[in-house]
Amino acid sequence: MISVTLIGAGNVATHLFKAFNKSNQIFVKQWFNRGIDSISQYQNLVSITDDLNTLEDADVYIIAVSDNAIANLSKVLPFKNKLVVHTSGSLNIHSLDKKHKRGVFYPLQSFSKTAELNFKDVPICIETIDKSDYQILKNIAKSIGSPVKKVNSDQRRVLHLAAVFVNNFTNQLYRIGHEITESEAAEFDLLKPLILETAKKVQEISPYMAQTGPAKRNDTKTIAAHLKLLNKKQHKDIYKLLTKSIQDTHGTSTR
């Protein structure tokens, strides 16, 4: 059994704890957070602490905190030569203090504390300095059912960047769509089958091949009508920018 200590109490740490706690191959030895109230509800399931000096020996220490806190936190850990990993998509493996055996355990998924998550749908991108440590992290990922991919820091950075486009930016477009439908008391729910079908398509064909709509067809009348319907300048600007991007991609731009 692999012993793990979690450091941090955000969305990623919370979901990892729940997954680890269900695994018969992982023992969560301790859970640290500087604000212990955030993890007090789990004190009957795991030893919790807000004092770094009370951290006990474990096989792996997983730092799941905000990116700007990772480097300093790794420096003040009161031990060395232990496998310490972070879960960031954008930070280099060398952001961790070199007194540790360093690694990255990056779950490529969107996390919300209140949303249930099956880790079989969460690819874990792994990077280590030492080859022997890679197998430990791979075993941890496999124990919670996650697909595993060996990914270096440069690859992980561009995956994280791409994830912002396909997840965060897409969700903002959903929000704009919701606002637009509400302006005329139309039902946003009617768009949900379309959202699901669009996501389903890119599981089977490339996003390039899946593209449809007035921008790809260069349907200037529909584009003009849509722009006239939009009341907010910001929405108009986004519509124009994305329309131009699609037209440039598919060679339909009138420039």
C-alpha positions in Angstrom: 0.0 0.0 0.0 1.3 3.5 -0.9 1.1 6.1 1.8 0.1 9.6 0.7 0.0 13.0 2.4 -2.2 15.7 0.9 -1.2 19.3 1.2 -3.9 21.8 0.4 -7.7 21.8 0.6 -9.0 23.1 -2.7 -11.1 21.3 -5.4 -8.3 19.1 -6.6 -7.1 18.0 -3.1 -10.7 17.3 -2.1 -11.5 15.1 -5.1 -8.1 13.3 -4.7 -8.8 12.6 -1.1 -12.2 11.1 -1.9 -10.8 8.9 -4.7 -7.8 7.8 -2.6 -10.0 7.0 0.4 -12.0 4.6 -1.8 -8.9 2.8 -3.0 -7.5 -0.3 -1.3 -4.1 0.5 -2.6 -3.7 4.0 -1.2 -3.5 5.0 2.5 -3.9 8.8 3.1 -1.7 9.2 6.0 -2.3 12.9 6.7 -4.0 15.9 5.2 -2.5 19.3 5.8 -4.1 22.7 5.3 -3.1 26.0 6.9 -6.8 26.6 7.6 -7.7 23.5 9.4 -11.5 24.3 9.4 -11.5 23.6 5.6 -10.7 19.9 6.3 -12.2 19.4 9.7 -15.2 17.5 8.3 -12.8 14.7 7.3 -11.1 14.3 10.7 -12.9 11.0 11.3 -11.5 9.6 8.1 -7.9 10.9 8.1 -5.4 12.6 10.4 -5.6 16.3 9.7 -3.1 19.1 10.7 -2.3 22.7 10.2 1.3 22.4 11.4 3.9 21.4 8.8 6.2 20.3 11.6 3.8 17.5 12.5 4.0 15.9 9.0 4.8 12.2 9.3 6.8 10.0 7.0 4.9 9.1 3.8 5.8 7.7 0.4 4.4 10.7 -1.5 3.5 14.2 -0.6 1.0 15.8 -3.0 0.9 19.6 -3.0 -2.4 20.7 -4.4 -2.5 24.4 -3.8 -2.6 27.6 -5.9 0.3 27.9 -8.4 1.8 30.9 -6.7 2.2 29.1 -3.4 3.8 25.9 -4.6 7.4 26.9 -4.8 7.5 28.5 -1.3 5.6 25.7 0.3 7.9 23.1 -1.1 10.9 25.0 0.4 9.5 25.1 3.9 8.5 21.4 4.1 10.5 20.1 7.1 12.2 17.2 5.3 14.2 16.3 2.2 14.8 13.4 -0.2 11.1 12.6 -0.2 8.9 12.3 -3.3 7.1 15.7 -3.4 4.8 16.4 -6.4 2.5 19.2 -7.4 -0.7 19.0 -9.4 -0.3 22.2 -11.5 -0.9 22.2 -15.2 1.3 25.3 -15.9 4.2 25.1 -13.5 7.6 23.5 -14.3 8.7 20.4 -12.3 11.7 22.5 -11.2 9.3 24.9 -9.3 9.6 22.4 -6.5 12.6 22.8 -4.2 15.5 20.6 -5.3 16.0 19.2 -1.8 13.1 16.9 -2.7 12.6 14.0 -5.2 10.4 16.0 -7.6 7.4 15.0 -9.7 4.1 16.2 -11.2 0.7 14.5 -10.8 -1.6 16.6 -13.0 -5.2 15.6 -13.3 -6.4 17.0 -16.6 -10.0 17.8 -15.7 -12.3 20.5 -14.4 -12.9 20.3 -10.7 -15.7 21.6 -8.6 -16.1 20.5 -5.0 -19.8 19.9 -5.2 -19.7 17.9 -8.5 -19.2 14.2 -8.5 -16.3 12.9 -10.5 -15.3 9.5 -11.8 -11.5 9.4 -12.1 -11.7 6.9 -15.0 -12.6 10.1 -16.9 -9.6 12.0 -15.5 -6.3 11.5 -17.4 -3.3 11.9 -15.0 -0.3 13.5 -16.7 2.9 12.4 -14.9 6.4 13.7 -14.9 9.3 12.8 -12.6 13.0 13.5 -12.3 13.9 9.9 -11.4 12.5 7.1 -13.5 11.8 5.0 -10.3 9.4 7.6 -9.0 7.4 7.5 -12.2 6.2 4.0 -11.4 5.0 5.1 -8.0 2.9 7.9 -9.4 1.6 5.6 -12.2 0.5 3.1 -9.6 -1.3 5.8 -7.6 -3.1 7.0 -10.7 -4.0 3.4 -11.7 -5.3 2.7 -8.2 -8.1 5.3 -8.7 -8.9 4.1 -12.3 -7.3 7.0 -14.1 -5.6 6.8 -17.6 -1.9 7.7 -17.3 0.2 9.7 -19.7 3.9 10.5 -19.4 4.0 14.3 -20.2 7.0 16.7 -19.9 6.7 20.2 -18.6 6.5 21.8 -22.0 3.7 19.4 -23.1 1.8 20.0 -19.9 1.9 23.7 -20.3 0.4 23.6 -23.7 -2.2 21.1 -22.6 -3.2 23.4 -19.7 -3.4 26.3 -22.2 -5.5 24.3 -24.6 -7.7 23.3 -21.6 -8.5 26.9 -20.9 -9.8 27.3 -24.5 -11.9 24.1 -24.5 -13.2 24.4 -21.0 -13.0 27.8 -19.4 -13.6 29.8 -22.6 -16.2 27.4 -23.8 -18.1 27.7 -20.5 -18.0 31.5 -20.8 -19.6 31.1 -24.2 -22.3 29.0 -22.6 -22.9 31.8 -20.1 -23.2 34.3 -22.9 -25.6 32.0 -24.7 -27.6 31.7 -21.5 -27.8 35.5 -21.3 -28.8 35.9 -24.9 -31.7 33.4 -24.5 -32.9 35.1 -21.3 -33.1 38.4 -23.1 -36.2 37.1 -25.0 -37.4 34.6 -22.4 -36.2 31.7 -24.6 -35.2 28.4 -22.9 -31.5 27.8 -22.6 -32.3 24.1 -21.9 -33.3 23.7 -25.5 -29.6 24.1 -26.4 -28.4 21.4 -24.1 -28.8 18.5 -26.7 -26.8 20.6 -29.2 -24.1 21.2 -26.6 -23.9 17.4 -25.9 -23.9 16.6 -29.7 -21.0 19.0 -30.3 -19.0 17.5 -27.5 -19.8 14.0 -28.8 -18.6 14.9 -32.4 -15.0 15.7 -31.3 -14.7 12.3 -29.7 -15.1 10.8 -33.2 -13.8 13.4 -35.7 -11.4 16.3 -35.5 -12.7 19.8 -34.4 -11.7 21.0 -37.9 -14.0 18.5 -39.6 -16.8 19.0 -37.0 -17.1 22.8 -37.7 -20.4 24.0 -39.1 -22.3 27.2 -39.1 -22.6 30.6 -40.9 -19.0 31.6 -40.4 -17.7 28.4 -42.2 -20.3 28.9 -45.0 -19.5 32.6 -45.2 -23.3 33.2 -44.8 -22.9 37.0 -44.6 -26.7 37.7 -44.3 -27.0 35.5 -41.2 -23.9 36.9 -39.7 -25.2 40.4 -40.2 -28.5 39.5 -38.7 -26.9 37.9 -35.7 -24.7 41.0 -35.1 -27.9 43.2 -35.2 -29.5 41.0 -32.6 -26.7 41.4 -30.1 -27.1 44.3 -27.8 -23.8 44.3 -25.9 -20.7 45.5 -27.6 -18.6 42.9 -25.9 -20.8 40.1 -27.3 -20.6 41.7 -30.8 -16.8 41.8 -30.5 -16.6 38.1 -29.4 -18.9 37.1 -32.3 -16.8 39.0 -34.8 -13.5 37.6 -33.5 -14.7 34.0 -33.5 -16.4 34.4 -36.9 -13.1 35.8 -38.3 -11.1 32.9 -36.7 -13.4 30.3 -38.3 -13.3 32.0 -41.7 -9.5 32.2 -41.6 -9.3 28.5 -40.6 -11.6 27.3 -43.4 -10.6 29.7 -46.1 -13.9 31.6 -46.3 -12.7 35.0 -45.0 -13.5 37.9 -47.3 -10.7 39.9 -45.6 
